Amino acid sequence: MSSFIPTQPRRKRSLAAAIVSMGMVNLSMGIAFPLAALIMARQGAEPGLIGLSAAAQAAPVFLISPIAPWIMRRFGPANVMIGGLLLAGTSFLLIGYYANFYAWFPLRFLLGVAGTLLWATSEAWINALAEDAKRGKIIGIYGASAAAGFALGPATLVVLGTGVEPFYLGGALMIAAAILVTTADKSRNHFEKTEKSSPMWRLVFVAPAALLVNVFYAAAEESLVTFFPLYAIRSGMAESGSLALLTVAAIGAIVMQPIVGLAADRVNRLGLLIGLVLATMAGYALLPFAVPTLIATGIVLFLVVGLANGIFTLGMVLVGERFRGAELAGASAFTTAMWGTGALIGTPLSGFAMQLWDPHGLVLTVVLIFAAYLPFPVIAWLRTKKPSTA
């Protein structure tokens, strides 16, 4: 399949713009999710209504993902990014101005539309720009930038407080990111469609190990972020320590993704993926033996979350390795939809498991989630070992 190859200066400028802007996007989202919940709780909203408001932001992933490849082909990735950033920035500013629970439903829906476009387009664009020999390194840097943004979001609230002012900062960051992307290559032929291009829904049969990874990764990660403080407290740890360990986990994600990316450029990628899944399962299995000791838990959590984020990094690398043109746009949109699916499935499963086996049902669920994914990369790796026939 043919794909557009920009000049080296354009490539570097576009990669820098995409990576830095998405770090700013994730910082803004890292501010929005906890801050919205805190403000709605102060206004008297029940947890169920707060969850519905969050769902309004998550729902567009299933509506926008199917048409995202067409949007990318029609307007080009840079222009889609600029439009998505301006829509997200405007939504942030209006959310801050109209600090009303009911007004936030349509505004958070628009923010979710923008977020879906931004995540799908940025992943496809970065993969289209990355040379295969450096793909792991580039995507590792992208993953670290995204993880750093999310990690800094709650820290920003500590500095600025939990009024509406951080929403204005989020809006300003989005608009600044849009200005940054205007310096990138605005070509529209990154994702050209050919006669052999497959529709988005059929791509999963081509590379299931790459395209399904986000279902399992998101299910595990959302479960951990949601329930780890409760798990740690019920295991005998102080509340302040349990919250601090989430920061340690975020640092693990930032540090490990570039390391995994560099390794992916030097070793068999499917073999590395299998090793990461097994190591992540083993790390989570060790967690009950580390809690409630703060240092031991911090070490295990740093490693296990870092390794798990490496699984996400490798999944994105494999997508870029396998697909080009229109199929790359479709595959990136598909993995974005799979993330939303995993996030919706994982948390209820883990919560129910913790009710059945308090508190270790959380760890058991996460281990089983990764165990359910393991056959996909194993089968893909075994297929590559089969001798070719004439």
Buried (B, 14 or more C-beta within 10 A) or exposed (E): EEBBEBEEEBBEBBBBBBBBBBBBBBBBBBBBBBBBBEBBEEEEBEEEBBEEBBBBBBBBBBEBBBEBBBBBBEBBBBBBBBBBBBBBBBBBBBBBBBBEBEEBBEBBBBBBBBBBBBBBBBBBBBBBBBEEEEBBBBBBBBBBBBBBBBBBBBBBBEEBEBBBEBBBBBBBBBBBBBEBBEEBBBBBEBBBBEEEBBEBEEBBEEBBBBBBBBBBBBBBBBBBBBBBBBBBBBBEBEEEBBBBBBEBBBBBBBBBBBBBBBBBBEEEBBEBBBBBBBBBBEBBBBBBEBBBBBEBBBBBBBBBBBBBBBBBBBBBBBBBBBBBBBBBBBBBBBBBBBBBBBBBBBBEBBBEBBEEEEBBBBBBBBBBBBEEBBEBBBEBBEEEEEEEEE
